[in-house]
Amino acid sequence: MTAPVRPLPRGAGSRTRRRAGLVLLLTLLAAVAMVLLADPASAAPTAPTAPAAPTAPAVDGNVDISIGDGSPSSSITLILAITVLSVAPSVLLLATSFTKIIVVLGLTRNALGMATSPPNQVLTGIALFLTLFVMGPVFSDINELAVQPYMDGAMSVSQAYDAGVVPLREFLLDNTREDELKLMIGLSGEEAPADATQVSMTTLIPAFVLSELKSAFIIGLVIFIPFLVLDMLVSAALMALGMMMVPPTIVSLPFKLLLFVVVDGWALITTALVGSYGGGG
């Protein structure tokens, strides 16, 4: 007796065909890959080529920092400008009138009894612009004698320095006391030159700073005296009234401000400072 034939499940034939097609496709891809990979392997190897030798730059031992017309290049000019800006604060403090002006303004504020008014930024700004006013002719001479010729390529750096330091040296000598100059020459161990213009800048600048501080303290003393007298009068009046617990500085502050405004104190101080340099600009 023959056993009955069971029919295949629905979709079994299509799955079998897809499986067979996928196997055939993978077989073809494997054959193609083997052919492609076999070509380079069967090729004869080639010998490597030696790299070309580098060409050494021509060096003559000199560095040229100029462009065609002999003027300094922009990069060198930028480096010099950054260098000047880095030392500008020290030059501003030590080799100009800034030191005396800012000290006098600070002493004036202390004499008035106001610790924070005007603020430091205001005093520094006033001192800066008064310094520019006083040093205007000197800066103009330096620009005319040294800066512009150097920028035009007519001078080297050393020549520009020698030419530019002449107006500054004249200003420092005109405003340096003889005692301070002799002191610094003696401390340096150098022999006093026959001509003051031969004094080195490293000796002249400290002498100028000491002279400026001395002048600033003298002006500050003159400013302090009237306000000190006013403080003493207010303190004596408070003692006479039995108001010993009231701070005299608080009571005297309005009278100090009134006195300073009545006599036009800022104008007097500015006139004294600028006049001490022969009128400035």
Helices and strands as residue ranges (DSSP letters): H 12-42, H 74-94, H 98-112, H 120-142, I 143-147, H 148-151, H 157-174, H 178-188, G 196-198, H 201-240, H 248-262, H 265-275
